[in-house]
Amino acid sequence: MFADRVLSGMRPTGNLHLGHYHGVLKNWVTLQQEHECLFFVADWHALTTHYDTPEIIEQNVWDMVVDWLAAGVDPSQATLFIQSKVPAHAELYLLLSMITPLGWLERVPTYKDQQEKLTEKDLSTYGFLGYPLLQSADILIYRANRVPVGEDQAPHLEFTREISRRFNHIYGKEQGFKEKAELAIKKLGSKKSKLYCKLRNSFQEQGDENALAEAKSLLEGQQNLSMGDRERLFGYLEGGGKMILSEPETMLTQASRMPGLDGQKMSKSYNNTISLREDKDSVVKKIRTMPTDPARVRRSDTGDPAKCPVWQFHAVYSDNKTRDWVQQGCKSAGIGCVECKQPVIDAVLAEQEPMHARAKMYEEDPTLVRNIIADGCEKANQLAEETMRDVREVMGLSYP
């Protein structure tokens, strides 16, 4: 059983492109082999900015899930589900909103940034202001302790950690907490009890972060503790009360190096993408008509790969030998632009071939995709309900 639980989601934007593959999906495929993973379609998040075009959401959802499966995300290794099919996300979002200071939401960097970028949208809505809190609910409801994000999303994770701490501080003061925590320590056994106490003292007296990390690792490895005792000991460790919601750790992912066909970042808004499941003829045509170094008007003109968008594709797809061939051939006019593009065409098609193969059965029988999502939603609902039982209890909402 994996010790870590990873959660990640994507807004349903329809068919995904190679930028999504290199930026997110390749990482998911690796993570699912190393951790317990939950990957979800963030359809409610789509409404925070596209509330006026709901008709595009459903088809976008299914197209995106097929792309996940085509990329190698494996439903036998990871749980795939749709956010709106787990109503507890909304319940936790609502309950967390009762304790979330307004200023915390207004200072999230992407709040003003997105308003400035998406000027064609009216984003002066409660839903848009609150979407970082919805993200927090998405994470906290599964007690996920690892969340892969790029640097631009790191502030959202810190916001989630602050919400978790605030919730635990307000609601983690159960009656007889200290006595229950001390009884739980004894369940660790003599040797581990002494080690836990030693590490706890080192952290609380000296602020030793390594001792805190070691103590958390010790607790995570204990199979004989109930969930309640485990959370009490996590809370007791840090001097607080019972930890009802766990603090997630950021897994910083490398920024995608995948360029668009015009040299800018690959993005649908720039109309410069290659879709994961794009047909072969279209891919070939797009790459063959890519712009190149403006200095190479004729085949005999020399060029500079640094000024050519095609070179950025070689940086992603070609080995050192091919890149050396491009550098030398372009600068000496030894090769033409058509020749230079062929290894890129071959590499992209080779990357897409297994994707087409994996997607074929789902394209032919959409009920397979529906069944995968139904199974994932059932599991996600069970996990979410475990958390919500504890949340309702400490918030005084567990009455019959």
C-alpha positions as CSV (number, residue, x, y, z in Angstrom):
1,M,0.0,0.0,0.0
2,F,1.3,3.4,-0.9
3,A,2.0,5.8,2.0
4,D,1.4,8.9,-0.2
5,R,-1.9,10.0,-1.7
6,V,-1.5,12.2,-4.8
7,L,-4.3,14.3,-6.1
8,S,-4.4,16.3,-9.4
9,G,-7.1,17.6,-11.7
10,M,-7.6,19.3,-15.0
11,R,-10.3,21.7,-16.3
12,P,-12.2,20.1,-19.2
13,T,-11.0,22.1,-22.2
14,G,-11.8,19.4,-24.8
15,N,-9.1,17.6,-26.8
16,L,-5.7,17.9,-25.2
17,H,-2.5,18.8,-27.1
18,L,1.1,17.9,-26.8
19,G,1.7,20.7,-24.3
20,H,-0.7,19.0,-21.9
21,Y,1.1,15.7,-22.4
22,H,4.6,17.0,-21.8
23,G,3.4,19.4,-19.0
24,V,1.1,17.2,-17.0
25,L,0.2,13.7,-18.4
26,K,3.7,12.2,-18.6
27,N,4.1,13.1,-15.0
28,W,0.8,11.5,-14.1
29,V,1.8,8.3,-15.8
30,T,5.0,8.2,-13.7
31,L,3.2,9.1,-10.4
32,Q,0.6,6.4,-10.8
33,Q,3.3,3.7,-10.6
34,E,4.8,5.2,-7.4
35,H,1.8,6.5,-5.3
36,E,-1.9,6.1,-4.7
37,C,-3.2,8.6,-7.3
38,L,-6.6,10.4,-7.8
39,F,-7.0,12.3,-11.0
40,F,-10.2,14.3,-11.5
41,V,-12.0,16.3,-14.1
42,A,-12.5,19.8,-12.6
43,D,-15.8,20.6,-14.3
44,W,-17.0,23.0,-11.6
45,H,-13.8,24.9,-12.0
46,A,-14.6,25.3,-15.7
47,L,-17.8,27.2,-14.7
48,T,-15.8,29.8,-12.7
49,T,-14.6,31.4,-15.9
50,H,-17.0,29.8,-18.6
51,Y,-20.3,29.9,-16.7
52,D,-22.0,31.4,-19.8
53,T,-21.0,28.4,-22.1
54,P,-22.2,25.3,-20.3
55,E,-23.1,23.5,-23.5
56,I,-19.4,22.8,-24.2
57,I,-18.6,21.1,-20.9
58,E,-20.0,17.6,-21.3
59,Q,-18.3,16.7,-24.6
60,N,-15.1,18.3,-23.4
61,V,-15.2,16.1,-20.3
62,W,-15.4,12.9,-22.3
63,D,-12.9,14.0,-24.9
64,M,-10.4,14.9,-22.2
65,V,-10.8,11.6,-20.3
66,V,-10.1,9.6,-23.5
67,D,-7.0,11.7,-24.0
68,W,-5.9,10.8,-20.4
69,L,-6.3,7.1,-21.2
70,A,-4.6,7.5,-24.6
71,A,-1.6,9.1,-22.8
72,G,-1.2,6.1,-20.6
73,V,-3.1,7.0,-17.5
74,D,-4.2,3.6,-16.2
75,P,-7.5,3.2,-14.4
76,S,-6.2,0.0,-12.8
77,Q,-3.5,2.0,-11.1
78,A,-5.2,5.4,-10.5
79,T,-8.7,6.6,-9.6
80,L,-10.3,8.7,-12.3
81,F,-13.4,10.7,-11.5
82,I,-15.5,13.8,-12.2
83,Q,-15.6,16.6,-9.5
84,S,-19.3,17.3,-9.8
85,K,-20.2,13.6,-9.3
86,V,-18.8,13.8,-5.8
87,P,-21.2,16.3,-4.1
88,A,-19.0,16.4,-0.9
89,H,-16.6,18.7,-2.7
90,A,-19.3,21.3,-2.6
91,E,-20.3,20.6,1.0
92,L,-16.7,21.0,2.2
93,Y,-16.2,24.1,0.1
94,L,-19.3,25.6,1.7
95,L,-18.2,24.7,5.2
96,L,-14.7,25.9,4.7
97,S,-16.1,29.2,3.4
98,M,-17.5,29.9,6.9
99,I,-14.0,30.2,8.3
100,T,-12.1,31.6,5.3
101,P,-11.1,35.3,5.7
102,L,-12.0,37.4,2.7
103,G,-8.6,38.9,2.5
104,W,-7.0,35.5,2.1
105,L,-8.9,35.0,-1.2
106,E,-8.2,38.5,-2.5
107,R,-4.5,38.1,-2.1
108,V,-4.2,34.9,-4.1
109,P,-1.9,36.1,-7.0
110,T,-4.0,34.6,-9.8
111,Y,-7.2,36.4,-8.7
112,K,-6.2,39.8,-10.1
113,D,-3.9,38.3,-12.8
114,Q,-6.8,36.3,-14.4
115,Q,-9.1,39.3,-14.2
116,E,-6.6,41.3,-16.2
117,K,-6.0,38.6,-18.7
118,L,-9.6,37.5,-19.3
119,T,-11.0,41.0,-19.9
120,E,-13.7,39.7,-22.2
121,K,-15.2,37.8,-19.2
122,D,-17.1,39.3,-16.2
123,L,-15.1,37.7,-13.4
124,S,-16.5,39.9,-10.6
125,T,-18.3,36.8,-9.3
126,Y,-18.3,35.0,-5.9
127,G,-17.5,31.8,-7.8
128,F,-14.3,33.2,-9.3
129,L,-13.2,34.9,-6.0
130,G,-13.8,31.6,-4.2
131,Y,-12.2,29.2,-6.7
132,P,-8.9,28.8,-4.7
133,L,-11.1,27.6,-1.8
134,L,-12.8,25.1,-4.1
135,Q,-9.4,23.9,-5.1
136,S,-8.6,23.5,-1.4
137,A,-11.7,21.5,-0.8
138,D,-10.8,19.3,-3.7
139,I,-7.5,18.4,-2.0
140,L,-8.5,18.4,1.6
141,I,-11.5,16.1,1.2
142,Y,-9.2,13.2,0.1
143,R,-6.6,14.0,2.8
144,A,-4.1,14.1,-0.2
145,N,-0.6,14.8,1.1
146,R,1.1,15.3,-2.3
147,V,-0.1,17.7,-5.0
148,P,1.9,18.1,-8.2
149,V,1.8,21.7,-9.4
150,G,3.9,24.2,-11.4
151,E,5.5,27.2,-9.7
152,D,2.6,29.4,-10.7
153,Q,0.2,27.2,-8.7
154,A,2.4,27.0,-5.6
155,P,0.5,29.9,-3.8
156,H,-2.7,27.9,-4.1
157,L,-1.1,25.0,-2.2
158,E,0.1,27.4,0.5
159,F,-3.4,28.8,0.8
160,T,-4.7,25.2,1.2
161,R,-2.2,24.6,3.9
162,E,-3.3,27.7,5.7
163,I,-6.9,26.7,5.5
164,S,-6.1,23.3,6.9
165,R,-4.2,24.8,9.8
166,R,-7.0,27.3,10.6
167,F,-9.7,24.5,10.5
168,N,-7.7,22.2,12.7
169,H,-7.0,25.1,15.1
170,I,-10.7,26.0,15.4
171,Y,-12.2,22.5,15.4
172,G,-9.4,20.2,16.6
173,K,-9.9,20.8,20.3
174,E,-11.7,17.6,21.2
175,Q,-12.6,17.0,24.9
176,G,-9.9,15.0,26.6
177,F,-7.5,15.5,23.7
178,K,-4.3,15.3,25.7
179,E,-5.3,12.1,27.5
180,K,-6.4,10.4,24.3
181,A,-3.1,11.4,22.6
182,E,-1.1,10.0,25.5
183,L,-3.0,6.7,25.3
184,A,-2.4,6.6,21.6
185,I,1.4,7.0,22.1
186,K,1.4,3.9,24.2
187,K,0.0,1.9,21.3
188,L,3.2,2.6,19.4
189,G,5.1,0.2,21.6
190,S,7.9,1.0,24.1
191,K,10.7,1.8,21.6
192,K,8.6,3.9,19.2
193,S,6.8,5.7,22.0
194,K,10.2,7.0,23.3
195,L,11.3,8.0,19.8
196,Y,8.0,9.8,19.2
197,C,8.3,11.8,22.5
198,K,12.0,12.6,21.8
199,L,11.2,13.9,18.3
200,R,8.1,15.8,19.6
201,N,10.3,17.6,22.2
202,S,13.0,18.4,19.7
203,F,10.4,20.1,17.4
204,Q,8.5,21.9,20.1
205,E,11.5,23.0,22.2
206,Q,14.0,23.7,19.4
207,G,11.9,24.1,16.3
208,D,13.7,21.1,14.7
209,E,11.9,20.6,11.3
210,N,13.9,17.4,10.6
211,A,12.5,16.0,13.9
212,L,9.0,16.9,12.8
213,A,9.5,15.2,9.4
214,E,10.9,12.1,11.1
215,A,8.1,11.9,13.6
216,K,5.5,12.2,10.8
217,S,7.2,9.4,8.9
218,L,7.1,7.3,12.0
219,L,3.4,7.7,12.3
220,E,2.7,7.1,8.6
221,G,4.3,3.7,8.9
222,Q,2.1,2.6,11.8
223,Q,-0.5,0.1,10.7
224,N,-1.9,-0.6,14.2
225,L,-3.2,2.9,14.8
226,S,-6.8,3.9,14.1
227,M,-7.3,6.9,11.8
228,G,-8.5,8.9,14.9
229,D,-5.4,8.1,16.9
230,R,-3.1,8.8,14.0
231,E,-4.6,12.3,13.5
232,R,-4.5,12.9,17.3
233,L,-0.8,12.1,17.3
234,F,-0.1,14.3,14.3
235,G,-1.9,17.2,16.1
236,Y,-0.1,16.5,19.4
237,L,3.2,16.5,17.6
238,E,2.8,20.1,16.5
239,G,1.2,21.3,19.8
240,G,-2.3,21.7,18.4
241,G,-5.4,19.6,18.6
242,K,-6.6,16.7,16.5
243,M,-5.7,17.0,12.8
244,I,-9.0,16.6,11.0
245,L,-7.7,17.9,7.7
246,S,-4.1,17.1,6.6
247,E,-1.7,19.6,5.1
248,P,-0.7,18.8,1.6
249,E,2.9,19.0,0.4
250,T,3.8,20.6,-2.9
251,M,5.3,18.4,-5.6
252,L,6.8,21.0,-7.9
253,T,6.8,19.8,-11.5
254,Q,9.1,21.0,-14.2
255,A,7.7,23.5,-16.6
256,S,6.8,22.1,-19.9
257,R,9.3,22.8,-22.7
258,M,6.7,22.0,-25.3
259,P,6.6,25.0,-27.8
260,G,3.8,25.8,-30.2
261,L,4.0,25.6,-34.0
262,D,4.9,29.3,-34.1
263,G,7.5,29.3,-31.3
264,Q,5.2,30.6,-28.6
265,K,3.9,28.4,-25.8
266,M,1.6,25.7,-27.2
267,S,-2.0,27.0,-26.5
268,K,-5.4,26.8,-28.1
269,S,-5.7,30.5,-27.7
270,Y,-2.7,30.9,-30.0
271,N,-4.0,28.4,-32.5
272,N,-0.6,26.7,-32.6
273,T,-1.3,23.2,-31.2
274,I,-1.0,19.6,-32.2
275,S,-3.6,17.5,-30.5
276,L,-2.7,14.2,-28.8
277,R,-4.9,12.2,-31.2
278,E,-4.6,14.4,-34.3
279,D,-4.6,12.4,-37.5
280,K,-1.3,11.7,-39.3
281,D,-1.9,13.8,-42.4
282,S,-2.8,16.9,-40.3
283,V,0.3,16.5,-38.1
284,V,2.6,16.2,-41.2
285,K,1.0,19.3,-42.8
286,K,1.2,21.4,-39.7
287,I,4.9,20.7,-39.1
288,R,5.8,21.0,-42.8
289,T,4.2,24.5,-42.9
290,M,5.8,25.7,-39.7
291,P,7.6,29.0,-40.0
292,T,11.4,28.9,-40.0
293,D,14.3,31.4,-39.7
294,P,13.2,34.4,-41.8
295,A,16.8,34.7,-43.1
296,R,16.4,31.4,-45.1
297,V,14.5,32.6,-48.0
298,R,16.2,30.3,-50.5
299,R,17.6,26.8,-49.9
300,S,21.1,28.2,-50.3
301,D,20.7,30.8,-47.5
302,T,22.3,30.1,-44.2
303,G,20.3,30.3,-41.0
304,D,20.4,30.2,-37.2
305,P,18.4,27.5,-35.4
306,A,18.0,29.8,-32.4
307,K,15.7,31.9,-34.5
308,C,13.6,29.0,-35.8
309,P,10.6,27.5,-34.1
310,V,11.4,24.1,-35.5
311,W,14.6,24.0,-33.4
312,Q,12.5,24.2,-30.3
313,F,10.8,20.9,-31.4
314,H,14.3,19.4,-31.9
315,A,15.1,20.4,-28.3
316,V,12.2,18.3,-27.1
317,Y,12.3,15.3,-29.6
318,S,15.7,14.9,-31.0
319,D,18.9,13.2,-29.7
320,N,22.3,15.0,-29.6
321,K,23.4,13.5,-32.9
322,T,20.3,14.9,-34.7
323,R,20.6,18.3,-33.0
324,D,24.3,18.5,-34.1
325,W,23.2,17.7,-37.6
326,V,20.6,20.5,-37.5
327,Q,23.0,23.1,-36.1
328,Q,25.7,22.4,-38.6
329,G,23.4,21.9,-41.6
330,C,21.3,25.0,-40.9
331,K,24.3,27.3,-40.3
332,S,26.0,26.1,-43.5
333,A,22.9,25.7,-45.7
334,G,23.9,22.1,-45.9
335,I,20.3,21.0,-45.3
336,G,17.1,22.7,-46.2
337,C,14.1,23.4,-43.9
338,V,12.1,20.5,-45.3
339,E,14.9,18.1,-44.4
340,C,15.2,19.7,-41.0
341,K,11.5,19.2,-40.2
342,Q,11.4,15.4,-41.1
343,P,13.0,14.1,-37.9
344,V,10.5,16.1,-35.9
345,I,7.6,14.8,-38.0
346,D,8.9,11.2,-37.4
347,A,9.3,11.7,-33.7
348,V,5.9,13.3,-33.1
349,L,4.1,10.6,-35.1
350,A,6.1,7.9,-33.2
351,E,5.0,9.5,-29.9
352,Q,1.3,9.6,-31.0
353,E,1.2,6.0,-32.4
354,P,0.6,4.3,-29.0
355,M,-1.8,7.0,-28.0
356,H,-4.0,6.3,-31.1
357,A,-3.8,2.5,-30.3
358,R,-4.8,3.0,-26.7
359,A,-7.7,5.4,-27.6
360,K,-9.1,3.2,-30.3
361,M,-11.3,0.9,-28.1
362,Y,-12.6,3.9,-26.1
363,E,-13.5,5.8,-29.3
364,E,-15.3,2.8,-30.6
365,D,-17.1,2.0,-27.3
366,P,-17.8,5.2,-25.1
367,T,-19.5,3.0,-22.5
368,L,-16.0,1.8,-21.4
369,V,-15.0,5.4,-20.5
370,R,-18.3,5.9,-18.7
371,N,-17.7,2.7,-16.7
372,I,-14.2,3.7,-15.7
373,I,-15.5,7.1,-14.5
374,A,-18.4,5.5,-12.6
375,D,-16.0,3.2,-10.7
376,G,-13.7,6.1,-9.9
377,C,-16.6,8.3,-8.7
378,E,-17.8,5.5,-6.4
379,K,-14.3,5.2,-4.8
380,A,-13.9,9.0,-4.6
381,N,-17.3,9.3,-2.9
382,Q,-16.3,6.7,-0.3
383,L,-13.0,8.5,0.5
384,A,-14.7,11.9,0.6
385,E,-17.4,10.6,2.9
386,E,-14.8,9.4,5.4
387,T,-13.5,13.0,5.7
388,M,-16.9,14.6,5.8
389,R,-18.0,12.4,8.7
390,D,-15.1,13.9,10.8
391,V,-15.8,17.4,9.5
392,R,-19.5,17.3,10.3
393,E,-18.8,15.9,13.8
394,V,-16.4,18.6,14.8
395,M,-18.6,21.4,13.3
396,G,-21.6,20.2,15.3
397,L,-23.5,18.8,12.2
398,S,-23.5,15.1,12.9
399,Y,-26.8,14.9,14.7
400,P,-29.3,12.3,13.3
